[in-house]
Amino acid sequence: MIQVCYYKGCGITYGEKEPLSDRRITHGLCPMHHEIALEELRTEMKKLKVGASSFRVLIVEDSTLFRHLLKETLHERFPFIQIDEAIDGNEALLKTEASHPDLIFMDIRLPGENGLEITKKIKARYPQIVVIILTGYDLPEYRDASCADYFFSKDTSTSENIFTLIQSIL
């Protein structure tokens, strides 16, 4: 079997070349480029960790069970993001002002002001913050009244949908 290094067009052959009757060609990395590629991969992973560790999420949800479940699920998939929690609109506004999250998960039915009104206030002051309405009340009038970037139903959204969206934002 003939092994050819594919690293940036290197093309050198390496490894066992016997028996000569085996003319199959495989592609891999020669020993020198193997170490270089590993170091490049380590560097890229460090960049991802640094970028993700500065990524902040705020979960605004009055249900303690759902809030903690969402937080744990996000931490399992994205262990380096910072996650904060708020149980009502006032706390959400205070935490948004203090920490400037990159992403907010907002419930609609909250004690005090509803999530749609809180979202309007946040988007008016911080339009760059991505807000996802995550609610059990998936009604057309709520969707129409929402100025959030995304609107997900707790009943029909999967964690994979949410993970894919977060990955695209990271």
WOGINOR-V746460 format. One record per helix or strand of 3 or more residues. SS is the DSSP state (helix for helix, strand for strand). FROM is the first residue (numbers start at 1). LEN is the number of residues. If there is no record, write none. Layout:
BEGIN
[[SS;FROM;LEN] [SS;FROM;LEN]]
END
This chain:
BEGIN
[[strand;2;4] [helix;7;3] [strand;25;4] [helix;31;23] [strand;56;5] [helix;64;14] [strand;82;5] [helix;89;11] [strand;103;4] [helix;115;11] [strand;130;6] [helix;140;6] [strand;150;4] [helix;159;11]]
END
